[in-house]
Amino acid sequence: MSCDSCKQIKLKIGSPDDLVTAILLVRRSVEAKSLKYLGYGAFGEPFSRFSNGKCWGDIVNNYFACKSCGQLIHLRAETYHGSGGQLAQIAALTEKVCIDGFTT
């Protein structure tokens, strides 16, 4: 279901530098109006708190959607134990999403 606008938005997160890259990629995409921020999931925190690529919490769990095709994008990482995460396309939301005020 992805389109040319969002098909390249994916990244395996295995290090803090990878997470910074993913966060800044998503932020630029939101600012460019190609992604819409949907909110954060369980144990996550608002994207606005760490969208500068600094000071994220133990769990990064944020959802976005492509403004062109509606493809859902999930940014997730477990940073406390260092088990990594990913920025990836998903088929559907599988949890309740909390909405915060990050401008989309």
C-alpha positions as CSV (number, residue, x, y, z in Angstrom):
1,M,0.0,0.0,0.0
2,S,3.0,2.3,0.2
3,C,3.7,5.0,-2.4
4,D,6.8,6.7,-3.8
5,S,6.5,9.3,-1.0
6,C,6.8,6.7,1.9
7,K,8.2,3.5,0.6
8,Q,11.8,4.5,1.5
9,I,10.8,5.4,5.1
10,K,12.2,2.3,6.9
11,L,15.3,1.7,9.1
12,K,16.5,-1.0,11.4
13,I,17.5,0.6,14.7
14,G,20.5,-1.1,16.4
15,S,22.3,1.8,18.0
16,P,21.6,5.3,19.4
17,D,22.9,6.8,16.2
18,D,20.4,4.8,14.2
19,L,17.6,6.0,16.5
20,V,18.7,9.6,16.0
21,T,18.7,9.1,12.2
22,A,15.2,7.6,12.3
23,I,13.8,10.4,14.6
24,L,15.3,13.1,12.4
25,L,14.0,11.4,9.2
26,V,10.5,11.2,10.6
27,R,10.7,14.8,11.8
28,R,11.8,16.1,8.4
29,S,9.0,14.1,6.8
30,V,6.4,15.6,9.1
31,E,7.7,19.1,8.6
32,A,7.6,18.5,4.8
33,K,4.0,17.5,5.2
34,S,4.6,14.0,3.7
35,L,3.8,12.3,7.0
36,K,1.1,13.0,9.6
37,Y,1.8,12.3,13.2
38,L,-0.9,10.1,14.8
39,G,0.3,9.8,18.4
40,Y,2.2,7.5,20.7
41,G,1.5,4.0,22.0
42,A,1.9,2.1,25.2
43,F,4.9,3.1,27.4
44,G,5.9,5.7,24.7
45,E,6.0,9.4,25.0
46,P,4.9,12.3,22.8
47,F,7.1,12.7,19.7
48,S,7.5,16.4,20.5
49,R,9.6,15.6,23.6
50,F,12.4,14.0,21.6
51,S,11.8,15.1,18.0
52,N,15.1,17.0,18.1
53,G,16.9,13.6,18.3
54,K,17.8,14.0,22.0
55,C,16.5,12.9,25.4
56,W,14.1,10.1,24.4
57,G,12.7,7.7,27.1
58,D,13.2,4.0,27.7
59,I,10.5,3.2,25.1
60,V,10.0,5.0,21.8
61,N,6.6,4.0,20.4
62,N,5.2,6.5,17.9
63,Y,2.8,6.2,14.9
64,F,2.6,8.2,11.7
65,A,0.7,8.0,8.4
66,C,1.7,8.9,4.8
67,K,-0.4,11.8,3.7
68,S,-0.4,10.6,0.1
69,C,-1.5,7.0,0.5
70,G,-2.3,6.5,4.2
71,Q,0.4,3.9,4.8
72,L,1.0,3.5,8.6
73,I,4.5,4.0,9.8
74,H,5.7,2.8,13.3
75,L,8.8,4.2,15.0
76,R,9.7,1.9,17.9
77,A,12.7,1.2,20.0
78,E,13.5,-0.2,23.4
79,T,16.4,1.9,24.6
80,Y,16.8,0.9,28.2
81,H,18.2,-2.6,27.6
82,G,19.5,-1.7,24.1
83,S,17.4,-4.3,22.2
84,G,16.9,-1.9,19.3
85,G,13.9,-1.4,17.2
86,Q,12.8,-0.2,13.8
87,L,11.1,2.4,11.7
88,A,8.8,0.4,9.5
89,Q,5.5,0.2,7.6
90,I,2.7,-1.6,9.4
91,A,-0.6,-2.9,8.2
92,A,-2.8,-1.7,11.1
93,L,-2.7,-0.1,14.5
94,T,-2.7,-2.9,17.2
95,E,-2.9,-0.7,20.3
96,K,-4.6,2.5,21.5
97,V,-2.8,5.6,20.4
98,C,-2.6,8.6,22.6
99,I,-2.6,12.0,20.8
100,D,-0.4,14.9,21.7
101,G,0.3,18.3,20.2
102,F,3.1,17.7,17.8
103,T,2.3,19.8,14.7
104,T,1.6,17.8,11.6
